[in-house]
C-alpha cells in the first residue's frame, strides 16, 4: 500500500495503530502480485480500491509484504480483508541477519543484489490522491510495483530453508496485531491516571516543602526550592530510602571511591524509572527532568488506543539476537508491571471478549533456565529446582564471598555472566 502522509502525520510521528486508525488516513494506491505473475497497480476511491482488492482469493492465500504489520492492518482494519496466512520479509530478515544488514527493503535488496528501491515516496509528501497528476500517479505506481517485485524476490531467498514453524510464529505474531480481539476498560484507566497524577502532585508538593492545598502550578513557581531538594545527592538519597529503595552507587573515576549513581546516564538511576512504586518513579522522573512517569505514559497510551477501538498487540518477532519477541508501536505487553501498589492495574484494564478469559503468566528467569537445560548443566538446573538464587551464587563465586554478602550490583554481574556465557560471551 502507498498511503497519504505529511510532515505532521506519518509513521515518524505516530504509531502504526494511530496512523492507520486516524481520520486523515487515505490509500493512494496498492500493488498486488499473485505468485510470480505480473504485478498489478490500482489507484481509486476507497470503495473502488476495496472492490478491486476483493477479486483476489485472500481467504485461501498467503499474503506477503515487507512490514506486514502495516499492510496487514490496512487490509484488515480499512478493507475488511483477512488473508489465511500473513508472511513478512522484515520479520524473516531479522531472524536471518539480525542487525548486520539492516531491516529496510532498500538495504536488504542491495545486500542480495536484487535491484534498487526507488525514491518516489519522497515526492509524495503531503499529497492526497487527487493531488497527483496522471504522470505522477503512474510514476508512484511503478515505484510501488517495484517494491512488490523486490519483496517477492527477497522472500524467495529468505524462505529457502526457513523453518515452517517459525513462519507460523510470524503469522501468529502479526495476527495478534492485525486481528485484535481484546478491549480496554477506559473508565478503569481514567481512574488510574487520575490517581497517579494526584499522588505525584502530593509527593512533589511534599518534597518542595509546599502546603497541602498547593496546586501543580504552585509547585512550578517554587521550583527553585524543589530542585534544591531533588538535585542534592544526600537529600535525594534520603528520599529514596524513605520509599525503601537503596540508592544506586558506582565507583567514581575521579576519586576511586564509591559514590551515588545519580547521573542521567547511570543505568542504576534510569532503571528506577520502572520501579514498582509510582512514587519512586515520580522522584526519579523529577530528578531526570522527565515530565511523565512510566506508569503515567503507559496509561495515557492505553487510553489513547481505547479511544480508537480494540487493543492490537504489537510484538516484534525476533527482536533480539536471542530470538525473543520485543515490544513495538510504543507498547510492550510483555513488560506490564505486576508488583507494587499499582501492579496489575494496566493488566486488569485489558478485557477478554465475551465468553473468554485472559490468563496472565510469567516465565520466570526463562532464558537462564532454558540455557542451563540445553547446555546439560544439571547442577544449575537442580539449583533452579531448589529455588536458589543462581545469580547470587555466580556472583559469590566471582567475588569469592559468601552469598549473603553479595551486593545488588554484584548480583547483577552474576546475572550478566550466566546469560552472557550461555549466549557465547567470550567464545572464540
C-alpha positions as CSV (number, residue, x, y, z in Angstrom):
1,X,0.0,0.0,0.0
2,X,1.0,3.6,-0.7
3,X,-0.8,6.0,1.7
4,X,-1.1,9.7,2.4
5,X,1.5,11.2,4.8
6,X,2.7,14.6,5.7
7,X,5.3,16.3,7.9
8,X,3.0,16.1,10.9
9,X,1.0,13.0,10.0
10,X,3.2,10.0,9.4
11,X,4.9,6.9,10.9
12,X,7.8,9.1,12.2
13,X,5.4,10.9,14.5
14,X,2.7,8.3,15.1
15,X,2.5,4.6,15.9
16,X,1.2,2.3,13.2
17,X,-2.1,1.9,15.1
18,X,-2.5,5.7,15.4
19,X,-1.6,6.3,11.8
20,X,-4.0,3.8,10.3
21,X,-6.9,4.5,12.6
22,X,-6.6,8.3,12.0
23,X,-9.4,10.2,10.2
24,X,-6.5,11.5,8.0
25,X,-5.7,8.1,6.6
26,X,-6.1,7.6,2.8
27,X,-4.9,4.9,0.5
28,X,-3.2,6.4,-2.6
29,X,-2.8,3.1,-4.3
30,X,-1.9,-0.6,-4.0
31,X,0.0,-3.2,-6.0
32,X,-0.6,-6.9,-5.9
33,X,1.4,-9.8,-7.3
34,X,-0.1,-13.3,-7.5
35,X,2.7,-15.9,-7.2
36,X,5.2,-15.0,-9.9
37,X,2.7,-13.3,-12.2
38,X,2.7,-9.7,-13.4
39,X,2.3,-7.2,-10.6
40,X,-0.8,-5.0,-10.9
41,X,-1.2,-1.4,-9.6
42,X,-4.5,0.2,-8.7
43,X,-5.5,3.6,-7.5
44,X,-9.0,4.8,-6.8
45,X,-11.5,5.8,-4.2
46,X,-11.8,3.7,-1.0
47,X,-14.9,1.9,-2.4
48,X,-13.2,1.3,-5.8
49,X,-10.0,0.0,-4.1
50,X,-12.0,-2.3,-1.9
51,X,-13.9,-3.8,-4.9
52,X,-10.6,-4.2,-6.8
53,X,-8.9,-6.0,-3.9
54,X,-11.8,-8.4,-3.4
55,X,-11.1,-10.1,-6.7
56,X,-8.1,-11.9,-5.1
57,X,-8.5,-15.2,-3.1
58,X,-7.3,-13.8,0.2
59,X,-9.0,-16.4,2.4
60,X,-7.1,-19.2,0.7
61,X,-3.7,-17.4,0.3
62,X,-0.5,-16.4,2.0
63,X,-0.3,-12.6,1.9
64,X,3.3,-11.3,1.8
65,X,4.7,-7.8,2.4
66,X,7.8,-6.1,3.8
67,X,6.5,-4.9,7.2
68,X,3.2,-6.8,7.1
69,X,2.2,-5.3,10.4
70,X,1.5,-2.2,8.4
71,X,0.0,-3.6,5.2
72,X,-1.9,-6.4,7.1
73,X,-3.5,-3.9,9.4
74,X,-4.7,-1.8,6.4
75,X,-6.1,-5.0,4.8
76,X,-7.9,-5.9,8.0
77,X,-9.0,-2.6,9.6
78,X,-9.6,-0.5,6.4
79,X,-10.8,-3.0,3.9
80,X,-12.1,-5.9,6.0
81,X,-9.8,-8.4,4.2
82,X,-8.4,-11.3,6.2
83,X,-5.8,-13.5,4.5
84,X,-5.4,-17.1,5.6
85,X,-1.7,-16.6,6.4
86,X,0.5,-13.5,6.8
87,X,4.1,-13.5,5.8
88,X,6.7,-10.8,6.4
89,X,10.2,-10.4,4.9
90,X,11.1,-7.8,7.5
91,X,10.5,-10.4,10.3
92,X,12.3,-13.1,8.4
93,X,15.3,-10.9,7.7
94,X,15.7,-10.2,11.5
95,X,15.9,-13.9,12.1
96,X,18.4,-14.5,9.3
97,X,20.6,-11.4,9.6
98,X,19.9,-9.7,13.0
99,X,21.0,-6.1,12.6
100,X,24.1,-6.7,10.5
101,X,22.5,-5.9,7.1
102,X,19.7,-3.5,8.1
103,X,16.0,-4.2,8.1
104,X,14.9,-1.8,5.3
105,X,13.9,-3.2,2.0
106,X,16.4,-0.9,0.4
107,X,19.3,-2.4,2.5
108,X,18.2,-6.0,2.0
109,X,17.8,-5.9,-1.8
110,X,21.1,-4.1,-2.0
111,X,22.7,-6.9,0.1
112,X,21.4,-9.6,-2.2
113,X,21.9,-7.6,-5.4
114,X,18.2,-7.9,-6.3
115,X,17.7,-4.3,-7.6
116,X,17.2,-0.8,-6.3
117,X,14.3,0.5,-4.3
118,X,13.1,3.8,-5.8
119,X,12.6,7.2,-4.1
120,X,9.2,8.2,-5.5
121,X,7.7,8.1,-2.0
122,X,9.7,11.2,-1.0
123,X,7.9,13.2,-3.7
124,X,4.5,12.1,-2.3
125,X,4.9,14.1,0.9
126,X,1.7,16.0,1.7
127,X,-0.1,14.8,-1.4
128,X,-3.6,13.4,-1.3
129,X,-4.6,11.0,-4.1
130,X,-6.3,13.7,-6.1
131,X,-3.3,16.0,-5.9
132,X,-1.2,13.7,-8.2
133,X,-1.1,14.4,-11.9
134,X,-1.6,11.4,-14.1
135,X,2.1,11.1,-14.8
136,X,3.0,11.5,-11.1
137,X,0.5,8.8,-10.2
138,X,1.9,6.5,-12.9
139,X,5.4,7.0,-11.5
140,X,4.2,6.3,-8.0
141,X,2.5,3.2,-9.2
142,X,5.8,2.0,-10.9
143,X,7.6,2.6,-7.6
144,X,5.0,0.6,-5.7
145,X,5.2,-2.3,-8.3
146,X,8.9,-2.4,-8.0
147,X,8.7,-2.7,-4.2
148,X,6.3,-5.6,-4.5
149,X,8.5,-7.3,-7.1
150,X,11.6,-6.8,-4.8
151,X,9.7,-8.2,-1.8
152,X,8.8,-11.3,-3.7
153,X,12.4,-11.9,-4.8
154,X,13.6,-11.3,-1.3
155,X,11.1,-13.8,0.1
156,X,12.2,-16.5,-2.4
157,X,15.7,-16.1,-0.9
158,X,14.8,-15.9,2.7
159,X,12.3,-18.7,2.6
160,X,14.9,-21.2,1.4
161,X,15.4,-23.4,4.5
162,X,13.4,-21.1,6.7
163,X,11.6,-23.3,9.3
164,X,7.9,-23.7,8.7
165,X,7.2,-23.5,12.5
166,X,8.9,-20.1,12.5
167,X,6.7,-18.9,9.6
168,X,3.7,-20.0,11.7
169,X,5.0,-17.9,14.6
170,X,5.4,-14.9,12.3
171,X,1.8,-15.3,11.2
172,X,0.5,-15.7,14.8
173,X,2.5,-12.6,15.9
174,X,1.2,-10.5,13.1
175,X,-2.4,-11.5,13.5
176,X,-2.2,-10.5,17.2
177,X,-1.9,-7.0,15.8
178,X,-4.0,-7.1,12.6
179,X,-6.9,-9.1,14.1
180,X,-7.3,-7.6,17.6
181,X,-9.9,-9.2,19.9
182,X,-9.1,-7.5,23.3
183,X,-10.8,-4.4,24.6
184,X,-9.7,-1.8,27.2
185,X,-11.6,-0.6,30.2
186,X,-11.4,3.2,29.6
187,X,-13.1,4.0,33.0
188,X,-10.6,2.0,34.9
189,X,-7.8,3.6,33.0
190,X,-9.1,7.1,33.6
191,X,-9.4,6.5,37.3
192,X,-5.9,5.0,37.5
193,X,-4.5,8.0,35.6
194,X,-6.2,10.5,37.9
195,X,-4.9,8.6,41.0
196,X,-1.3,8.5,39.6
197,X,-1.3,12.3,38.9
198,X,-2.9,13.2,42.3
199,X,-0.3,11.1,44.2
200,X,2.5,12.5,42.1
201,X,1.4,16.1,42.8
202,X,1.1,15.4,46.5
203,X,4.6,13.8,46.5
204,X,6.2,16.7,44.7
205,X,4.4,19.2,47.0
206,X,5.9,17.5,50.0
207,X,9.4,17.4,48.5
208,X,9.1,21.1,47.6
209,X,8.0,21.9,51.2
210,X,4.7,23.1,49.9
211,X,1.3,23.3,51.7
212,X,-1.3,20.5,51.2
213,X,-3.5,22.9,49.3
214,X,-0.8,23.8,46.8
215,X,-1.6,23.1,43.1
216,X,0.8,21.8,40.5
217,X,1.2,25.4,39.4
218,X,2.3,26.4,42.9
219,X,4.9,23.7,42.8
220,X,6.2,25.0,39.5
221,X,6.5,28.5,41.0
222,X,8.6,27.1,43.9
223,X,10.7,25.0,41.6
224,X,13.9,26.6,42.9
225,X,13.3,25.1,46.3
226,X,12.0,21.9,44.8
227,X,15.1,21.5,42.6
228,X,17.4,22.2,45.5
229,X,15.8,19.2,47.3
230,X,15.7,16.9,44.4
231,X,19.1,17.7,43.0
232,X,21.0,17.4,46.3
233,X,22.6,14.0,46.3
234,X,22.3,13.5,50.1
235,X,18.7,14.7,50.1
236,X,17.7,12.7,47.0
237,X,19.3,9.6,48.6
238,X,17.3,10.2,51.8
239,X,14.1,10.4,49.8
240,X,14.8,7.1,48.0
241,X,15.5,5.4,51.4
242,X,12.2,6.7,52.7
243,X,10.5,4.6,50.0
244,X,12.6,1.6,50.7
245,X,15.0,2.0,47.8
246,X,18.7,1.5,48.3
247,X,20.3,4.4,46.3
248,X,22.3,3.1,43.3
249,X,26.1,3.6,43.6
250,X,29.1,3.4,41.4
251,X,32.9,3.8,41.7
252,X,34.0,7.3,41.0
253,X,36.5,7.5,38.1
254,X,38.0,10.6,39.7
255,X,38.4,9.5,43.3
256,X,38.2,5.7,43.1
257,X,35.7,5.7,45.9
258,X,32.0,4.7,46.0
259,X,29.6,7.5,45.2
260,X,25.9,7.8,44.3
261,X,25.0,6.8,40.7
262,X,22.6,9.8,40.2
263,X,23.8,11.0,36.7
264,X,21.4,11.0,33.8
265,X,23.4,8.3,32.1
266,X,23.7,6.0,35.1
267,X,21.8,2.8,34.4
268,X,21.0,2.2,38.1
269,X,19.1,5.5,38.3
270,X,17.4,5.0,34.9
271,X,16.2,1.5,36.0
272,X,14.3,3.2,38.8
273,X,12.0,4.8,36.3
274,X,10.3,1.4,36.0
275,X,10.3,0.8,39.8
276,X,7.0,-0.9,41.0
277,X,6.3,2.2,43.2
278,X,4.9,5.1,41.2
279,X,6.2,7.4,44.0
280,X,9.7,6.3,43.3
281,X,9.1,6.7,39.5
282,X,7.9,10.3,40.2
283,X,11.0,11.2,42.2
284,X,13.4,9.8,39.7
285,X,11.5,11.3,36.8
286,X,11.7,14.7,38.5
287,X,15.4,14.3,39.1
288,X,16.0,13.4,35.4
289,X,13.7,16.2,34.2
290,X,11.1,13.8,32.7
291,X,7.6,15.2,32.7
292,X,5.7,11.9,32.9
293,X,6.4,8.7,34.9
294,X,6.5,5.4,33.0
295,X,3.2,4.4,34.6
296,X,1.6,7.7,33.6
297,X,2.7,7.5,30.0
298,X,1.7,3.8,29.7
299,X,-1.8,4.6,31.0
300,X,-2.1,7.6,28.6
301,X,-1.1,5.3,25.7
302,X,-3.7,2.7,26.6
303,X,-6.4,5.4,26.9
304,X,-5.4,6.7,23.5
305,X,-5.8,3.3,22.0
306,X,-9.1,2.8,23.8
307,X,-10.5,5.9,22.2
308,X,-10.0,4.4,18.7
309,X,-11.0,0.8,19.2
310,X,-9.9,-2.6,20.4
311,X,-6.3,-3.3,21.5
312,X,-3.9,-4.6,18.8
313,X,-1.0,-6.5,20.3
314,X,2.2,-5.1,18.7
315,X,5.1,-7.5,19.1
316,X,8.3,-7.7,17.1
317,X,9.2,-11.2,16.0
318,X,12.9,-11.9,16.6
319,X,13.6,-8.6,18.2
320,X,16.9,-9.6,19.8
321,X,19.7,-11.9,18.8
322,X,18.4,-14.4,21.5
323,X,15.3,-14.7,19.2
324,X,12.9,-13.4,21.8
325,X,10.0,-11.1,21.0
326,X,10.1,-7.4,21.8
327,X,7.6,-4.6,22.2
328,X,7.0,-2.1,19.4
329,X,4.5,0.6,18.5
330,X,5.3,2.2,21.9
331,X,3.6,-0.7,23.8
332,X,5.2,-3.7,25.3
333,X,2.6,-6.2,26.5
334,X,5.4,-8.4,27.7
335,X,6.5,-5.8,30.3
336,X,3.5,-4.6,32.1
337,X,4.1,-4.1,35.9
338,X,2.9,-6.7,38.3
339,X,4.3,-5.6,41.6
340,X,3.8,-2.7,43.9
341,X,0.7,-0.6,44.7
342,X,-0.1,-0.1,41.0
343,X,0.9,-3.6,39.9
344,X,-1.6,-5.2,37.6
345,X,-3.7,-2.0,37.1
346,X,-3.0,-1.9,33.4
347,X,-3.3,-5.6,33.1
348,X,-6.8,-5.5,34.7
349,X,-7.8,-2.9,32.2
350,X,-7.4,-5.4,29.3
351,X,-10.7,-7.2,28.8
352,X,-11.3,-10.5,27.0
353,X,-14.2,-10.9,24.6
354,X,-17.4,-12.3,26.0
355,X,-17.2,-15.9,26.8
356,X,-13.4,-15.9,27.2
357,X,-10.9,-15.2,30.0
358,X,-7.3,-13.9,30.0
359,X,-4.6,-15.9,31.8
360,X,-1.7,-13.8,33.0
361,X,1.5,-15.9,33.3
362,X,5.2,-15.1,33.6
363,X,8.0,-17.4,32.7
364,X,10.5,-16.5,35.5
365,X,14.2,-16.4,34.5
366,X,13.2,-18.4,31.4
367,X,16.3,-17.7,29.4
368,X,18.7,-18.8,32.1
369,X,16.7,-21.9,32.9
370,X,16.4,-22.9,29.3
371,X,20.1,-22.3,28.7
372,X,21.1,-24.4,31.7
373,X,18.9,-27.3,30.5
374,X,20.1,-27.0,26.8
375,X,23.8,-27.0,28.0
376,X,23.2,-30.1,30.1
377,X,24.4,-28.3,33.2
378,X,22.4,-30.4,35.6
379,X,23.8,-28.8,38.8
380,X,22.4,-25.4,37.7
381,X,19.1,-27.0,36.7
382,X,18.9,-28.5,40.2
383,X,19.8,-25.1,41.8
384,X,16.8,-23.6,40.0
385,X,14.6,-26.6,41.1
386,X,15.6,-25.9,44.7
387,X,14.6,-22.3,44.4
388,X,18.1,-21.0,44.9
389,X,19.2,-17.5,43.6
390,X,21.6,-18.7,40.9
391,X,22.7,-15.1,40.1
392,X,23.8,-14.6,43.6
393,X,25.6,-18.0,43.6
394,X,27.5,-17.0,40.5
395,X,28.5,-13.6,42.0
396,X,29.6,-15.4,45.2
397,X,32.0,-17.5,43.1
398,X,33.2,-14.5,41.1
399,X,33.9,-12.2,44.1
400,X,34.9,-15.0,46.4
401,X,32.5,-14.1,49.2
402,X,29.5,-15.6,51.0
403,X,26.2,-15.4,49.1
404,X,24.7,-13.3,51.9
405,X,27.4,-10.7,51.4
406,X,26.8,-10.3,47.7
407,X,25.6,-6.8,46.9
408,X,22.8,-5.9,44.4
409,X,25.4,-4.6,41.9
410,X,27.5,-7.8,42.2
411,X,24.4,-10.0,41.8
412,X,23.8,-8.1,38.5
413,X,27.3,-9.1,37.4
414,X,26.4,-12.7,38.2
415,X,23.3,-12.5,36.1
416,X,25.1,-10.9,33.2
417,X,27.8,-13.6,33.4
418,X,25.3,-16.6,33.4
419,X,23.3,-15.2,30.5
420,X,26.3,-13.9,28.6
421,X,28.2,-17.2,28.8
422,X,25.1,-19.0,27.8
423,X,24.9,-16.9,24.6
424,X,28.6,-17.4,23.8
425,X,30.2,-14.4,25.5
426,X,34.0,-14.6,25.2
427,X,33.8,-17.6,22.7
428,X,36.5,-17.6,20.0
